[in-house]
Amino acid sequence: MAYKCLLYEVHDRIATLTLNRPERLNALGDTLREDLHDAVLKASADQGVRVMVLTGAGRGFCSGGDVKTMSERDQAGATSPLGEKIAPRRDQTILAMRDSPKPILAAVNGHAAGAGFNLALACDMRIASTAAKFTQAFVRRGLHPDWGGTYFLPRVVGTAKACELILTGETIDAEEAFRLGIVNAVTSPETLMAKTYELAKKLAAGPPIAIRLAKRAIYHNQDVDLRAGLEYETYAQNICRETEDAKEGVQAFVEKRAPNFQGH
């Protein structure tokens, strides 16, 4: 399927999803929300894909909601369809990312504002260019955070800092984002994709079943007590111990060679 506002490419078991509205700094308007949701589901279901990379075309990662379109709709007196008020596509997309069995990496190449910031937070790991900027811009437009911002950000930076960033809408640079633990690494604009793909290839070479279960455990165990967390780990470990990948991993260790994981 060809997308109007998103580029989709698979290479070396890595699916790259590029937000492609560079003239609007990849604002989440036109068909981009629908395109992104479909692409996440597509990559999640593709057995030939082990990792996703999400990035933006041009000089921005994602400027958030399409404010210009919002203004035009307000002027026209338009209202959102009922379905978008109950279960909006943005919520479906965030849940699809969290439920995906594949790790998702954000390569933040430029501004990540509002929903764009939160879209990056919904990824499992983030690598930022030195040109990246991050802002919870909602308050500056008289709006409330969405795309999971009030869920993700406090879990990454703590409640007090999340309050500061959300309630002031201040902008931070990539180095500050790294200091706060928002991004895993900062690199030059020229090496951003190479650095991201280096990590993606490491993940793609890993055991898919173990990675899938570990991703789920990490998020599941943030919201349960220790006993429930230990029980989930036991459940996941029992599954992994029965896989061919586990046998291969043990045998590769004994034979002092790199394992070749097949996802079985």
C-alpha positions in Angstrom: 0.0 0.0 0.0 1.3 3.4 -1.0 0.8 6.2 1.6 0.1 9.9 0.8 1.9 11.4 3.8 4.3 8.6 4.9 7.2 6.8 3.3 7.5 3.1 4.2 10.6 1.0 3.5 11.9 -2.3 4.7 15.6 -3.2 4.5 17.7 -5.6 6.6 14.6 -6.6 8.6 14.1 -2.9 9.6 11.0 -1.0 8.6 11.6 2.7 8.3 8.5 4.9 8.7 9.2 8.5 7.6 6.6 11.1 8.3 6.4 12.9 5.0 4.8 16.4 5.2 8.1 18.4 5.3 6.4 21.6 4.1 4.4 21.5 7.4 7.2 20.1 9.5 5.4 16.8 9.4 2.3 18.1 11.3 -0.2 15.4 11.9 -2.7 16.5 9.4 -4.0 15.4 6.0 -3.8 11.5 5.9 -0.7 11.3 8.1 -2.5 9.9 11.2 -4.2 7.2 9.1 -1.0 6.5 7.2 1.0 6.1 10.4 -1.6 3.9 12.1 -1.7 1.6 9.1 2.1 1.4 8.8 2.6 0.5 12.4 0.1 -2.3 12.1 1.6 -3.4 8.8 5.2 -3.6 10.2 3.9 -5.3 13.4 2.3 -8.1 11.4 5.2 -8.5 8.9 7.4 -11.5 9.9 10.2 -10.1 7.8 10.3 -7.0 10.1 12.0 -7.1 13.5 12.5 -3.4 14.3 10.8 -0.2 13.3 12.5 3.2 12.9 10.3 6.3 13.0 11.7 9.6 11.7 10.6 12.8 9.8 11.3 14.1 6.3 13.0 17.4 6.0 14.2 19.5 8.9 11.5 18.5 11.4 10.6 15.3 13.2 7.0 16.3 13.9 5.5 19.7 14.8 2.5 18.1 16.4 -1.1 18.8 15.4 -1.8 20.8 12.2 -2.6 24.1 13.9 -3.3 25.8 10.6 -6.0 23.2 9.7 -7.4 23.5 13.3 -7.8 27.3 12.7 -9.5 26.7 9.3 -11.9 24.2 10.9 -12.7 26.6 13.7 -13.4 29.4 11.3 -15.7 27.1 9.3 -17.5 26.0 12.5 -16.6 22.3 11.8 -16.7 19.7 14.5 -15.0 16.4 14.8 -16.8 13.2 14.0 -18.2 11.4 17.0 -15.8 8.4 16.5 -12.9 10.8 16.8 -14.2 12.1 20.1 -14.6 8.6 21.5 -11.7 6.6 20.1 -9.5 9.0 18.1 -7.0 7.7 15.6 -4.2 9.2 17.7 -5.1 6.9 20.6 -5.4 3.9 18.3 -1.9 4.6 16.9 -0.3 5.0 20.4 -1.9 1.7 21.5 -0.7 0.0 18.3 2.9 1.2 19.0 2.8 0.0 22.6 1.2 -3.3 21.6 3.6 -3.9 18.7 5.9 -7.0 19.2 8.7 -5.1 17.5 10.9 -2.5 19.2 10.3 1.0 17.8 13.1 3.6 17.6 12.6 7.3 17.0 15.3 9.1 15.1 14.5 12.7 16.1 16.0 14.8 13.4 14.5 18.2 14.3 11.7 19.8 16.2 9.4 17.5 18.1 6.6 19.7 19.4 3.4 18.8 21.2 2.0 15.6 19.7 5.3 15.2 17.9 7.2 15.1 21.3 4.7 12.6 22.6 4.9 10.4 19.4 8.6 10.2 20.1 7.9 9.3 23.8 5.6 6.5 22.6 8.6 4.8 20.9 10.7 2.4 22.9 14.0 4.3 22.4 15.0 7.7 21.0 18.1 9.0 19.3 18.3 12.7 18.7 20.2 14.9 16.4 21.9 17.9 17.9 19.4 19.9 15.8 16.4 18.4 17.7 14.2 20.5 20.0 11.5 19.2 22.3 8.5 21.1 23.6 5.1 20.3 25.2 3.6 23.2 23.2 -0.1 22.5 24.0 -0.4 25.0 26.8 0.8 27.8 24.5 -2.2 27.1 22.3 -4.7 26.8 25.2 -4.8 23.0 24.7 -4.4 19.9 26.8 -1.7 17.3 26.0 -2.7 14.3 24.0 -0.9 11.4 22.2 -0.1 10.1 25.7 2.0 13.0 27.0 0.6 13.0 30.5 1.2 9.2 30.7 4.6 8.9 29.1 6.5 12.1 30.3 6.1 11.6 34.1 7.4 8.0 33.7 10.5 9.3 32.0 11.4 12.5 33.8 9.4 12.3 37.1 6.3 14.2 38.1 7.8 17.5 39.0 9.8 17.9 35.8 6.9 16.7 33.7 4.7 19.4 35.4 7.3 22.0 34.5 7.6 21.0 30.9 3.9 20.5 30.3 2.6 23.6 32.3 5.2 26.0 30.9 5.5 24.7 27.3 9.2 25.5 27.4 11.6 24.2 24.8 14.6 22.1 25.6 17.4 21.1 23.3 18.8 17.6 22.6 21.5 17.7 25.3 19.0 18.6 28.0 16.7 15.9 26.7 19.6 13.4 27.1 20.3 14.7 30.6 16.7 14.1 31.5 16.7 10.6 30.1 14.2 11.5 27.3 16.7 10.4 24.6 19.2 7.5 24.6 21.9 9.3 22.6 22.6 12.5 20.8 24.6 12.7 17.6 25.2 15.0 14.7 22.6 15.5 12.0 24.9 13.8 9.5 25.2 10.6 11.6 21.7 10.4 13.1 20.3 7.7 10.8 23.6 5.7 10.8 23.6 5.8 14.6 19.9 4.8 14.7 20.3 1.9 12.2 23.4 0.7 14.2 21.1 0.2 17.2 18.3 -1.2 15.0 20.5 -3.8 13.5 21.6 -5.0 16.9 18.0 -5.4 17.9 17.1 -7.1 14.5 19.9 -9.7 15.2 18.4 -10.5 18.6 15.8 -13.3 19.4 12.4 -11.9 18.4 10.3 -13.9 20.8 12.5 -12.9 23.8 12.6 -9.3 22.7 8.8 -9.2 22.2 8.1 -10.6 25.7 10.7 -8.4 27.3 9.2 -5.3 25.8 5.8 -6.3 27.1 7.2 -7.0 30.5 8.9 -3.7 30.8 5.7 -1.8 30.3 3.4 -4.2 32.1 5.6 -4.2 35.2 5.5 -0.4 35.5 1.9 -0.6 36.6 1.8 -3.7 38.8 3.3 -4.7 42.1 6.5 -6.8 42.5 4.7 -10.1 42.9 2.8 -9.6 39.6 6.0 -8.5 37.9 7.8 -11.6 39.0 5.0 -13.8 37.9 5.0 -12.2 34.4 8.8 -12.7 34.2 8.3 -16.4 35.1 5.6 -16.7 32.4 7.8 -15.1 29.8 10.9 -17.0 30.7 9.1 -20.3 30.5 8.0 -19.5 27.0 11.5 -18.5 26.0 13.1 -21.6 27.4 11.0 -23.7 25.0 12.1 -21.8 21.9 14.7 -22.9 19.3 16.3 -19.5 19.7 17.1 -20.3 23.4 18.7 -23.5 22.4 20.7 -21.7 19.7 21.8 -19.0 22.2 23.1 -21.6 24.7 24.8 -23.6 22.0 26.4 -20.5 20.5 27.8 -19.6 23.9 29.3 -23.1 24.3 30.8 -23.0 20.8 32.1 -19.4 21.3 30.3 -18.0 18.2 27.6 -15.4 17.5 24.0 -16.8 17.7 21.8 -16.9 14.6 18.3 -16.3 15.9 15.4 -17.3 13.7 12.4 -16.3 15.8 11.3 -19.9 16.5 
